[in-house]
Amino acid sequence: MRPVLCGLAGAAVPVLVPVLVLAGRRRLRAVEVAGESMLPGLRPGDWLLVRAGARPVPGDVVVARHPERPELLIVKRAVREEDGGWWLESDNQAAAGRRDSWDFGAVPDALVVGRVVARYWPLSRAGTVTRGSAGLHAAVTPARPVQRSEQ
């Protein structure tokens, strides 16, 4: 079964390489961005690696189960921790159909799947996802280009 995310959805081919290489070492999960709620830092078609079970801190980009539809996963920024869980917000509050803690309140800790650690696809935008401040956009540090040897 493919993971379905509000703003994210899953597919098989781009998932295989990072999951097979890294899954044995860390609890990583791959997800695809489908919505515009995290623009401009994360775009539809971006593939992300999520460290499952990683405890977020304010500013992290996280994947969580939607509190009203647990079969649906969402990608949001962890803004603050509250008594009821994590306050999660979209970076792009103007995105059509965006849903976050402004709509459903704090998301219980148990529904936070993990912290986004990297974007690996498309390769031209690959890099680590760094912590940002509440209200700021997701920052991605580009990966080093592959070095080609002269023949």
N, C-alpha and C positions, 0 to 999 in steps of 0.2 A: 504494500500500500504506500502510495506517495504522500509525503507530508504536505499538507495544505496550510498556507499561511495567509492571513489577511495582510496583503502587501507582499506575501511570499508564497511560492509553490515549489514542489519538488519534481525532479526528473532524474533519469538514470545516468546518462553518459558523463556529464561533467562531475558527477558525484563520485564515480569510481576511483579515480586516481588519488585524490587527497584522502578519501576515506580508507582505501586499502593500505596506503602508505602510513597513515597516522593513527588509524583507529586502534591499533594494537598498543600504541604508546600512551594515548590520551583518549579521553571520552569526547570525541569530536563528532559533530553532526553537520551535514551540508544542507543548506537551504538556498532557494532562489528568490530574489526580490521580484515581486510582481506589481506592487502598487507604487504610488508616488508620495507616500506619507513621510519618507525619509530623504527626499530630495533636498539639496543637490548632492549630498555626500554619497547616498546609496540610490542607485537607479534601477528601474525595472530591467531584468535580465542579468543583474549582478548575482554571482554565486558567492555565498559566505560560508565560512567555517565557524561553527558555534561550539564553544567548550561547554559541554553539558555538565550541569551541577556546579559550575563556577559561581561563586557568590559575587553578585555585582556590587559596585560602589557607585555613588552618584556620578553621573557623566558617562557611564558605560552604555553601549548599545547592546540590548539584550533581545532574546527571543523568549516569548511567554505564551501560554495558552490563554485564549480569550476567555475572560471570566464568565461571560454569558453563553459562549459556544466553545466548550473545551476541546472539540475536535479541530478547531481553527487555531493556528499559530499566528502570532503577530510579532513584528520587529519594531522596537521602540527604544527611546532613550530613558534610562533609569534616572529620575530627577532627584528623588528623595525617598527615604524609608519612613513609613508611617506605622502606626499601631496595626492597621489592617493589611500591611504589606508594602509593596513598592508603588510609588506614583510614577507612571510611565507616560511619556509624551511623544508625539510625532515631532520631527524636526520641521516638517512642512505643515503647519496648522491650516493652510489654505487648500490642502489636497482634497479633491472631491472624494467623499465617502470615508475620509479618515475617521478612525475611532481610537480613542485612547482614554486615559484616566479622567479627562475632562468629561467624558461621557459615562463611564462605568465605575469611577472611583479607583482606589488603590487595588492593585493586583496582589492576591495572597502569595507569600513566598513559595508555597508549594506549586504554584502555577508558572513560576519563572523557570524556564528550561535551561538557560545558560547565557553566557556572555559571548558576543560576537568578537572573534579575535582577528579575522582576516577576510579579505575579498580575494578570491583566486580566479575569478572569471568575470569579465573578459581579461585576458592576459595583459592587455594594454593598460588596464586599471587595477591590476593586482597589487596587493600590499596589506599591511596590518591596519586594523581599525583601532584608532587611538581614542582614549578617553577625552570627552569634551565637557564643557560646562552646560548646565541646563540652559536650554534656549539656543545653543549653538548647534551647528550642523556637524554630522559625523565627519570626522577627519580620517583620511586614508593615506598612509605613508606608502609611496610606491615601492615595489620590490625592485631589487637591482636587476638591470637587464642581463640577459644571458650573454656571456662572453663567447665570441666565436673565434676559433683558432684559424690563423692564416695557413693556407695549404700551398 
